[in-house]
Amino acid sequence: MAEDKKKTQDEVSPDAAEKTKSSPAKKSTKPTASKKTTAKSSAKPAAKKTVKTTPKTTPQKSKKKASHFKLTEKDGIGLLLFDMAGKSVNIFNEEVLRELESVCDELVDNTSMRALILTSGKKTNFIAGADIDGIKDITDPAEGEKIGKEGQRIFGKFSYLPMPKIAFINGTCMGGGTELSLAADYRITIDKSHVKIGLPEVMLGILPGWGGTQRLPRLIGIQKALDYILTGRRINAKKALRDGVVDQVIPAEIPDKEVLPAVYKFVEDVLTPAGKARVEKRRNRKNNMQSYLLEKNPLGRKVLFDQARKMTLKTSKGHYPAPLRALEAVQQGMNTSLSEGLGIEAKFLGELVVTPVCKNLVKVYHLTEELKKDNGAPEFKGDALIFQRVGVLGAGVMGGGIAQLMAHKGYPVRMKDINLTAIAKGMEQASSVFSGMVKKRRLKPREMNEKMGLISGTTDYSGFNKVDLVIEAIIEKLDIKKTVFAELDKTVPEQTIIASNTSSLPVSEMASATKRPEKVAGLHFFNPVHRMPLVEVIRGNKSSDETIVSLVEFSRAIGKTAIVVKDSPGF
C-alpha cells in the first residue's frame, strides 16, 4: 500500500500536466457519464463545459457508438462496470481504451467520491486481456513500444485517480485485465471455478507490456512474480490470496445476490484506518527472512535472477526470447523507479512483438481458438447430452488418471478392473495426483477426501447400470476390447455412450461388437491425464453427430481441448 499510495508523479506526468486542457474535450464525447458527474459536482468548471457541449455533438454519436463502461454511484462509492457491447467477454482494443481514458478524465477532479469499484458486467469474465489482432501485423519495434506506452499511460491515469480504487475480479482475468487490476489499490475476488488470474503474454512470444512486469513484483515480491510472468501460469482465487495478488476472497457459498454487498463491505472496511492496516499487514508478510536474503540486498537479488535465468533457459532451450526479456525487464525495473521500469517494459515489448516467434505463436493461438469452437459436427442442430455419472474400465495408470480427473471435476466415477489389486492401484494413482495438489496447496486435505469419495471400485459391472458415459482404458488388444464392448452393451442403459481411450486401434471395429454403433466413439486422453490439455475425439464409421458433439462438449467441461479426428490407423 505504501507503494501504491506513493504513485510516482512521472508515471502519469504528461496527462497530469494536460488534464485541465484535455478533459473538457473528452467529456463532450461522453454524455452519459458527464451528466452523472455534473449531478454530483455542478459547481466545477469542467462539468459546466460538458453540459454546454452535450446538446451539440452527443445525441447523434451516442446512438452510433456503443458504450462499454457504465458509471454509477451509491453512498459516495462509485461502481464502474465494464461490459463490452456485443461481446461475450471483455477485451481491450483502441475504442475501449479511449473510453476508459475518458472515464478517468471525468473522475480525476472528483474529490467527493470516497472509492471506486471496477468490475465486469459479464457473468464469468472480468477482462480477457488485449485484442491479439492489435499486434499481429506490427513490423516496427517503435510501433510495438508505442502500444505499450499508450496502455501504460491510460492505466496510469486510472492508478492516479484521487479515490481508492478496488478491482472486483469476478471472472477470468488475463493479461491486460490483470495489469489493470494491479493499477488499482485493492483487489477482491470470489472463490468460483471460473475465476482464473494470470499474465499469459509469454505464451504469445511477448511480455506483459502494460505494467505487469513492474507492478506485480512490487506487490508480491520478485520471486513469486517471476513464477507468474515467466510461465504464463493461471491461478485460482485461493492461490491469488495466498500469494498476495488479491486482498480478499468471497466464499463460493455466498448467494449471488449477496456478492456485491460483500464487495461494498470490503470497501467500507479498507476505508477505515484499521481495515487499511489489516491489508497492509497481510501484504507485508512477504517481507520475511527469505525475502530479505533474496530480494532486499544486491547479492541476494543476483542469485535469484541468475537461478531464474538458468531455469528459463533449461525450459525454453533458448528458442523463446520472451521469458528472458521479461526476466530482464523485472531485473532492470526493480533497480529503478516505477516510471523508468515501465519505459524498459515498453521498449522490450516493441522488440518482441516483431519477432518471428511472436508471429508464429499468435497464429497458433488463433488456430487453437478456432479449434475450441469446432464441435466436430457443424450441421448438428440438437443439444449435447449431459453426463452425470461416469464409468471407467481399467484401473491402470490411464484408468486411474481418468478417474481422478472425473472426480476432480465433480463426477461420480465407477472404476472396474479384473481384481481388487488392480482397483487398489487405480485408487493409488488417483490419490497420488490429489496428494500432489494438496502439497502444492491447490487443494485442502478435506477437499481431497471428498473428491476421492466420488471414486468407487468394482470387479464386476455393478453400478454400471447408472452411468451415462463409459470410458474404456484396458489393454490395447482389439479382440479383448470387442469382448468388453459386447458386455457393456448388455449392461449399460440404452442412452449411454461408450468411448474408448485407444491410441491406435479402430473404433469402428469395437462399435461393431455392440447394437449401438452410433453411440460408440473414441475419447483418447494423453498421459499424464491431469496435465495434458488435449483429447482426441475419434469418429467411428457409424458414430452419430450427437455422440461426437456430446464428447466434445464434455471434454471442454473437464477443461480439455478436443480435436475431432477420423477413425484411421494411428488417427
SEGU-909709 format. One line per 10 residues: number of its first residue (from 1); for each residue y, z, x of C-alpha. Coordinates in Angstrom, 1 decimal. Example, Ala and Ser with C-alpha at 12.3 -4.5 7.8 and 13.67 -1.06 7.14 Angstrom:
REM residues 2
1) -4.5:7.8:12.3 | -1.1:7.1:13.7
REM end
This chain:
REM residues 571
1) 0.0:0.0:0.0 | 2.4:0.8:2.8 | 2.0:-2.7:4.0 | 2.2:-4.2:0.5 | 5.4:-2.3:-0.2 | 6.9:-3.5:3.1 | 6.7:-7.2:2.1 | 8.4:-8.9:5.0 | 11.7:-10.5:4.2 | 11.0:-13.5:6.3
11) 7.8:-14.2:4.3 | 9.9:-15.4:1.4 | 13.3:-15.6:3.0 | 14.1:-19.3:2.2 | 13.5:-18.6:-1.5 | 15.2:-15.2:-1.4 | 18.2:-16.9:0.1 | 18.3:-19.6:-2.5 | 17.1:-17.8:-5.6 | 20.6:-17.5:-7.1
21) 21.1:-21.2:-6.8 | 17.7:-22.5:-7.9 | 16.7:-20.1:-10.6 | 19.0:-21.3:-13.4 | 17.9:-24.9:-13.0 | 14.2:-23.9:-13.0 | 14.8:-21.7:-16.0 | 16.2:-24.6:-18.0 | 12.8:-26.2:-18.0 | 11.0:-23.1:-19.2
31) 12.4:-22.4:-22.7 | 9.7:-20.0:-24.0 | 9.8:-17.7:-21.1 | 13.6:-17.9:-20.8 | 14.1:-16.8:-24.4 | 11.9:-13.8:-23.7 | 13.9:-13.0:-20.6 | 17.1:-13.4:-22.5 | 16.0:-11.0:-25.1 | 15.2:-8.4:-22.5
41) 18.4:-8.7:-20.5 | 21.0:-10.8:-22.2 | 23.8:-9.4:-20.1 | 22.6:-11.2:-17.0 | 24.4:-14.4:-15.9 | 21.2:-16.3:-15.3 | 19.8:-15.6:-18.7 | 23.0:-16.8:-20.3 | 22.8:-20.1:-18.4 | 19.3:-20.5:-19.7
51) 20.4:-20.1:-23.3 | 23.1:-22.7:-22.8 | 20.9:-25.4:-21.3 | 17.8:-24.9:-23.5 | 19.1:-26.9:-26.5 | 20.0:-29.9:-24.3 | 16.7:-30.5:-22.5 | 13.9:-28.3:-23.7 | 12.8:-29.2:-27.2 | 11.5:-32.7:-26.3
61) 10.0:-31.7:-23.0 | 8.2:-28.7:-24.4 | 6.3:-30.9:-26.8 | 5.1:-33.2:-24.0 | 4.4:-30.8:-21.2 | 1.6:-28.2:-21.5 | 2.4:-24.6:-20.7 | -0.2:-22.8:-18.6 | 1.4:-19.4:-18.4 | 2.4:-17.1:-21.2
71) 4.5:-14.0:-20.5 | 4.7:-11.1:-22.9 | 5.9:-7.5:-22.6 | 4.8:-4.2:-24.0 | 6.4:-0.8:-23.3 | 8.0:-2.2:-20.1 | 4.8:-3.7:-18.8 | 4.6:-7.5:-18.6 | 1.4:-9.5:-19.2 | 1.3:-12.9:-17.5
81) -1.6:-14.8:-19.0 | -2.9:-17.9:-17.1 | -4.7:-20.2:-19.5 | -4.7:-23.7:-18.2 | -4.2:-26.1:-21.0 | -7.1:-28.5:-21.7 | -9.4:-27.0:-19.1 | -12.4:-24.7:-19.3 | -11.3:-22.9:-16.0 | -8.0:-22.2:-14.3
91) -7.2:-24.1:-11.2 | -4.1:-24.6:-9.1 | -2.6:-28.1:-9.0 | 1.0:-29.1:-8.4 | 2.0:-28.7:-12.0 | 0.5:-25.2:-12.3 | 2.2:-24.1:-9.0 | 5.6:-25.3:-10.2 | 5.2:-23.4:-13.4 | 4.1:-20.2:-11.6
101) 7.2:-20.6:-9.4 | 9.4:-20.9:-12.4 | 8.0:-17.7:-13.9 | 8.6:-15.9:-10.6 | 12.2:-17.2:-10.6 | 12.7:-15.8:-14.1 | 11.3:-12.4:-13.1 | 12.9:-12.0:-9.7 | 16.0:-10.3:-11.0 | 14.2:-8.3:-13.8
111) 14.7:-4.6:-13.0 | 13.7:-3.3:-16.4 | 10.0:-4.4:-16.3 | 8.0:-1.5:-14.9 | 5.0:-3.5:-13.9 | 3.4:-7.0:-14.2 | -0.2:-7.7:-15.0 | -1.6:-11.1:-14.1 | -4.8:-12.1:-15.8 | -6.7:-15.1:-17.3
121) -7.0:-16.4:-20.8 | -10.4:-17.8:-20.0 | -13.5:-15.9:-21.1 | -15.4:-15.9:-17.8 | -13.0:-17.3:-15.3 | -10.0:-15.8:-13.6 | -8.9:-18.6:-11.2 | -11.5:-21.1:-9.7 | -9.2:-22.0:-6.8 | -7.2:-25.1:-6.0
131) -7.8:-28.6:-7.2 | -10.0:-30.1:-4.4 | -8.7:-33.6:-5.2 | -5.4:-32.5:-3.7 | -6.8:-32.6:-0.2 | -9.5:-35.3:-0.2 | -7.1:-38.2:0.7 | -4.9:-36.4:3.2 | -5.0:-38.1:6.7 | -1.9:-36.5:8.2
141) -2.2:-32.9:9.5 | 1.5:-32.4:8.8 | 0.9:-33.1:5.1 | -2.0:-30.6:5.1 | 0.2:-28.0:6.7 | 2.9:-28.6:4.1 | 0.4:-27.9:1.3 | -0.5:-24.7:3.0 | 3.1:-23.6:3.4 | 4.0:-24.6:-0.2
151) 1.2:-22.4:-1.7 | 2.2:-19.6:0.7 | 5.8:-19.9:-0.4 | 5.1:-19.6:-4.1 | 2.6:-16.8:-3.6 | 5.2:-15.1:-1.5 | 7.6:-15.3:-4.4 | 5.0:-13.6:-6.6 | 4.4:-11.0:-4.0 | 8.1:-10.2:-3.6
161) 8.8:-9.6:-7.3 | 10.6:-6.2:-7.7 | 8.0:-4.6:-10.0 | 4.4:-3.5:-9.1 | 2.0:-6.4:-9.6 | -1.5:-5.9:-10.8 | -4.2:-8.6:-10.9 | -6.8:-8.1:-13.5 | -9.7:-10.2:-12.3 | -11.7:-10.8:-15.5
171) -13.9:-13.6:-14.3 | -14.8:-15.9:-11.4 | -12.1:-15.6:-8.7 | -12.3:-18.1:-5.8 | -10.2:-19.4:-3.1 | -6.6:-19.7:-4.2 | -7.3:-17.3:-7.1 | -8.4:-14.6:-4.6 | -5.4:-15.3:-2.4 | -3.0:-14.9:-5.4
181) -4.7:-11.6:-6.3 | -4.2:-10.5:-2.7 | -0.5:-11.1:-3.1 | -0.5:-8.5:-5.9 | 0.0:-4.8:-5.2 | -3.2:-3.7:-7.0 | -6.4:-5.4:-8.2 | -8.7:-4.3:-11.0 | -11.8:-6.0:-12.3 | -14.7:-5.4:-14.7
191) -18.4:-4.9:-13.9 | -19.7:-8.1:-15.5 | -22.1:-10.7:-14.1 | -19.6:-13.5:-14.4 | -17.2:-11.7:-12.0 | -17.5:-13.2:-8.6 | -14.8:-12.9:-5.9 | -14.7:-14.9:-2.7 | -13.0:-17.2:-0.2 | -15.4:-20.2:0.0
201) -13.0:-22.6:1.8 | -15.2:-22.9:4.9 | -17.8:-24.5:2.7 | -15.3:-27.4:2.3 | -14.5:-27.6:6.0 | -11.2:-25.8:5.8 | -9.9:-22.2:5.8 | -8.1:-20.1:3.2 | -4.7:-21.6:3.6 | -2.6:-19.6:1.1
211) -2.7:-16.2:2.7 | -6.4:-15.3:2.7 | -6.8:-15.1:6.5 | -3.8:-12.9:6.8 | -3.7:-10.6:3.7 | -7.4:-9.8:3.4 | -7.7:-8.3:7.0 | -4.6:-6.3:6.4 | -6.1:-4.9:3.2 | -9.7:-4.1:4.0
221) -9.8:-4.3:7.8 | -10.7:-7.1:10.2 | -14.5:-6.7:10.4 | -15.1:-6.7:6.6 | -12.6:-9.5:6.1 | -14.3:-11.8:8.6 | -17.5:-11.5:6.6 | -15.8:-13.0:3.6 | -13.7:-15.6:5.5 | -16.3:-16.9:7.9
231) -19.2:-17.2:5.4 | -17.6:-18.1:2.1 | -19.6:-15.2:0.6 | -19.2:-14.4:-3.1 | -19.3:-10.8:-4.1 | -19.7:-8.9:-7.4 | -17.3:-6.3:-8.8 | -19.1:-3.3:-7.3 | -19.1:-4.6:-3.8 | -15.5:-5.6:-4.2
241) -14.7:-2.0:-5.0 | -16.8:-0.6:-2.1 | -15.1:-3.0:0.4 | -11.6:-2.2:-1.0 | -10.9:-5.7:-2.3 | -10.2:-4.2:-5.7 | -8.9:-0.7:-6.6 | -10.9:-0.1:-9.7 | -13.8:-1.5:-11.7 | -14.0:-1.1:-15.5
251) -17.6:-0.2:-16.5 | -19.6:-3.0:-18.2 | -20.4:-0.8:-21.1 | -16.8:-0.7:-22.4 | -16.4:-2.7:-25.6 | -14.3:-5.9:-25.2 | -11.5:-4.6:-27.4 | -11.1:-1.6:-25.1 | -11.0:-3.6:-21.8 | -7.3:-4.5:-21.8
261) -6.2:-0.9:-22.9 | -8.2:0.3:-19.8 | -6.2:-2.1:-17.6 | -2.9:-0.7:-19.1 | -4.2:2.8:-18.5 | -4.8:2.0:-14.8 | -1.3:0.5:-14.6 | 0.3:3.6:-16.1 | -1.7:5.7:-13.6 | -0.6:3.8:-10.5
271) 3.0:4.0:-11.6 | 2.8:7.8:-11.1 | 3.0:9.3:-7.6 | -0.4:11.0:-8.0 | -2.1:7.7:-9.1 | -0.5:5.7:-6.4 | -1.6:8.4:-3.8 | -5.2:8.1:-5.0 | -5.3:4.4:-4.4 | -3.7:4.9:-1.0
281) -6.3:7.5:-0.1 | -9.1:5.3:-1.1 | -7.8:2.3:0.8 | -7.2:4.4:3.9 | -10.9:5.2:4.1 | -11.2:2.1:6.2 | -9.4:3.9:9.0 | -12.5:5.8:10.2 | -13.6:6.3:13.8 | -15.5:3.0:13.9
291) -12.4:1.1:12.6 | -10.2:2.8:15.1 | -12.5:2.0:18.0 | -12.9:-1.7:17.0 | -9.7:-2.6:15.3 | -6.9:-0.3:16.3 | -6.9:-1.0:20.1 | -6.8:-4.2:22.1 | -10.2:-3.7:23.8 | -12.0:-3.0:20.6
301) -10.5:-6.0:18.9 | -11.5:-8.2:21.8 | -15.1:-7.0:21.4 | -15.0:-7.5:17.7 | -13.7:-11.1:17.8 | -16.0:-12.1:20.7 | -19.0:-10.9:18.8 | -17.8:-12.7:15.7 | -17.3:-15.9:17.7 | -20.8:-15.7:19.1
311) -22.4:-15.2:15.7 | -20.3:-18.1:14.2 | -21.4:-20.5:17.0 | -25.0:-19.4:16.6 | -24.9:-20.1:12.9 | -22.8:-23.3:12.9 | -24.2:-24.7:16.2 | -20.7:-25.8:16.9 | -20.9:-28.6:14.3 | -18.4:-27.0:11.8
321) -14.9:-26.3:13.1 | -13.6:-24.4:10.1 | -15.2:-21.0:10.7 | -14.0:-20.9:14.3 | -10.5:-22.0:13.3 | -10.5:-19.3:10.6 | -11.5:-16.7:13.1 | -8.7:-17.8:15.4 | -6.2:-17.6:12.5 | -7.2:-14.0:11.9
331) -7.2:-13.1:15.5 | -3.7:-14.6:16.2 | -2.3:-13.4:12.9 | -3.3:-9.8:13.3 | -1.3:-9.7:16.6 | 1.9:-10.7:14.9 | 3.9:-10.4:11.6 | 2.5:-11.5:8.3 | 5.1:-14.3:8.1 | 4.1:-15.7:11.5
341) 0.5:-15.3:10.7 | 0.9:-17.4:7.6 | 2.5:-20.1:9.7 | -0.5:-20.1:12.0 | -2.8:-20.3:9.0 | -1.0:-23.3:7.5 | -1.0:-25.1:10.8 | -4.8:-24.7:11.2 | -5.2:-25.8:7.6 | -3.4:-29.0:8.4
351) -5.6:-29.6:11.4 | -8.9:-29.0:9.5 | -8.1:-30.9:6.3 | -8.1:-34.3:8.1 | -11.4:-33.8:9.9 | -14.5:-35.9:9.0 | -16.4:-32.7:8.4 | -13.9:-31.7:5.7 | -14.1:-35.1:4.1 | -17.9:-35.2:4.0
361) -18.1:-31.6:2.6 | -15.7:-32.5:-0.1 | -17.9:-35.4:-1.1 | -20.9:-33.1:-1.1 | -19.0:-30.7:-3.3 | -18.2:-33.4:-5.8 | -21.8:-34.6:-5.8 | -23.0:-31.1:-6.4 | -20.6:-30.6:-9.3 | -21.8:-33.9:-10.9
371) -25.4:-32.7:-10.4 | -24.6:-29.5:-12.3 | -23.5:-31.5:-15.3 | -26.7:-33.6:-15.3 | -29.3:-32.2:-17.8 | -31.8:-34.8:-17.0 | -31.7:-36.4:-20.4 | -28.2:-37.8:-21.2 | -29.4:-39.2:-24.6 | -30.7:-35.9:-25.8
381) -28.6:-34.5:-28.6 | -30.6:-31.4:-29.6 | -30.4:-27.8:-28.4 | -32.2:-26.4:-25.4 | -35.0:-23.9:-26.0 | -34.1:-20.3:-25.3 | -36.7:-18.4:-23.3 | -37.2:-14.7:-24.0 | -40.4:-13.8:-22.1 | -41.9:-15.5:-19.0
391) -45.5:-15.7:-17.8 | -46.3:-16.3:-14.2 | -49.7:-17.5:-13.0 | -50.4:-16.5:-9.4 | -49.2:-13.3:-7.7 | -48.8:-14.6:-4.1 | -45.6:-15.0:-2.2 | -44.2:-17.6:-4.6 | -45.6:-15.9:-7.7 | -44.2:-12.5:-6.7
401) -40.9:-14.1:-5.8 | -40.6:-15.9:-9.1 | -41.5:-12.8:-11.0 | -38.8:-10.9:-9.0 | -36.1:-13.5:-9.9 | -37.1:-13.4:-13.5 | -36.9:-9.6:-13.7 | -33.6:-9.6:-11.8 | -32.1:-11.9:-14.4 | -33.4:-9.6:-17.2
411) -36.5:-11.5:-18.4 | -39.7:-9.5:-19.1 | -42.5:-11.0:-16.9 | -46.2:-11.0:-17.3 | -47.9:-11.9:-14.0 | -51.6:-12.9:-13.9 | -54.0:-13.3:-10.9 | -57.7:-13.0:-10.4 | -57.9:-9.4:-9.4 | -55.8:-6.2:-9.1
421) -55.4:-6.5:-5.3 | -53.6:-9.8:-5.8 | -51.5:-8.3:-8.5 | -50.5:-5.5:-6.2 | -49.4:-8.0:-3.6 | -47.2:-9.8:-6.1 | -45.7:-6.5:-7.1 | -45.1:-5.6:-3.5 | -43.4:-9.0:-2.9 | -41.0:-8.3:-5.8
431) -40.4:-4.8:-4.7 | -39.6:-5.8:-1.2 | -36.8:-8.2:-2.4 | -35.4:-5.5:-4.7 | -35.6:-2.9:-1.8 | -33.5:-5.3:0.3 | -30.9:-5.5:-2.4 | -30.8:-1.7:-2.6 | -30.5:-1.4:1.2 | -27.5:-3.8:1.1
441) -26.1:-1.7:-1.8 | -26.3:-4.7:-4.2 | -28.4:-2.6:-6.5 | -28.8:1.1:-7.2 | -32.3:2.6:-6.9 | -32.2:3.3:-10.7 | -31.5:-0.4:-11.4 | -34.3:-1.4:-9.1 | -36.7:0.7:-11.0 | -35.5:-0.7:-14.3
451) -36.0:-4.3:-13.1 | -39.4:-3.6:-11.6 | -40.3:-2.1:-15.0 | -39.9:-5.6:-16.5 | -42.8:-6.9:-14.4 | -46.3:-6.2:-15.6 | -49.6:-7.5:-14.2 | -52.9:-8.6:-15.7 | -56.2:-10.2:-14.6 | -56.7:-11.9:-18.0
461) -54.4:-13.7:-20.4 | -53.5:-10.6:-22.4 | -49.8:-10.7:-23.2 | -49.5:-14.4:-22.7 | -49.6:-14.9:-26.5 | -46.0:-13.6:-26.5 | -44.4:-15.7:-23.7 | -42.4:-18.9:-24.3 | -42.4:-20.2:-20.8 | -45.2:-20.1:-18.2
471) -44.7:-20.9:-14.6 | -47.9:-21.7:-12.7 | -47.9:-20.9:-9.0 | -51.5:-20.9:-8.0 | -53.4:-22.6:-5.1 | -52.4:-26.3:-4.6 | -55.7:-27.8:-5.8 | -55.4:-30.2:-8.7 | -58.8:-29.5:-10.3 | -58.2:-25.8:-10.3
481) -54.7:-26.3:-11.8 | -56.1:-28.6:-14.5 | -58.7:-25.9:-15.5 | -56.0:-23.3:-15.7 | -53.7:-25.5:-17.8 | -56.5:-26.1:-20.2 | -57.0:-22.4:-20.5 | -53.3:-21.8:-21.0 | -53.1:-24.5:-23.7 | -55.6:-22.5:-25.8
491) -53.8:-19.1:-25.2 | -50.0:-19.5:-25.4 | -48.0:-20.3:-28.6 | -47.5:-23.9:-29.6 | -43.8:-23.9:-28.7 | -44.4:-22.5:-25.2 | -43.5:-24.7:-22.2 | -45.9:-24.8:-19.3 | -44.4:-25.6:-15.9 | -46.0:-26.0:-12.6
501) -44.4:-24.8:-9.3 | -46.3:-27.5:-7.4 | -44.6:-29.1:-4.5 | -46.5:-32.4:-4.4 | -49.4:-32.7:-7.0 | -49.0:-34.9:-10.1 | -47.6:-33.0:-13.0 | -48.8:-35.7:-15.4 | -52.4:-35.1:-14.4 | -52.1:-31.4:-15.1
511) -50.5:-32.2:-18.5 | -53.5:-34.4:-19.4 | -55.6:-31.3:-19.5 | -53.6:-30.0:-22.4 | -52.9:-31.0:-26.0 | -49.2:-30.6:-25.4 | -48.3:-33.0:-22.6 | -44.7:-33.3:-24.0 | -44.3:-29.6:-23.2 | -45.5:-29.8:-19.6
521) -43.3:-30.4:-16.6 | -42.8:-29.2:-13.0 | -40.4:-26.4:-12.0 | -40.6:-26.2:-8.3 | -38.9:-23.3:-6.6 | -38.3:-23.2:-2.8 | -39.2:-20.3:-0.6 | -37.7:-17.6:-0.5 | -37.1:-17.9:-4.2 | -34.3:-15.4:-4.4
531) -32.3:-17.2:-1.7 | -32.8:-20.9:-2.1 | -30.3:-22.4:-4.6 | -32.2:-25.5:-5.7 | -35.1:-26.1:-8.0 | -36.8:-29.3:-8.8 | -37.5:-30.1:-12.5 | -40.3:-32.7:-12.4 | -40.5:-35.0:-15.4 | -44.1:-35.9:-16.2
541) -45.0:-39.2:-17.9 | -45.0:-37.6:-21.3 | -42.5:-34.7:-20.8 | -40.1:-34.6:-23.7 | -36.3:-34.6:-23.3 | -36.3:-31.2:-25.0 | -38.6:-29.8:-22.3 | -36.6:-31.2:-19.4 | -33.2:-30.1:-20.8 | -34.6:-26.6:-21.6
551) -35.9:-26.2:-18.0 | -32.6:-27.4:-16.6 | -30.5:-25.0:-18.7 | -33.0:-22.2:-17.9 | -32.6:-22.9:-14.1 | -28.8:-22.7:-14.5 | -29.2:-19.4:-16.4 | -31.1:-17.9:-13.5 | -28.5:-19.0:-11.0 | -30.1:-22.2:-9.6
561) -29.0:-25.8:-9.3 | -31.6:-28.1:-10.9 | -32.4:-31.5:-9.7 | -34.4:-33.7:-12.1 | -37.0:-35.9:-10.3 | -39.7:-38.3:-11.4 | -43.4:-37.4:-11.1 | -44.3:-39.2:-7.9 | -46.2:-38.3:-4.7 | -44.1:-35.6:-2.9
571) -41.4:-36.2:-5.7
REM end
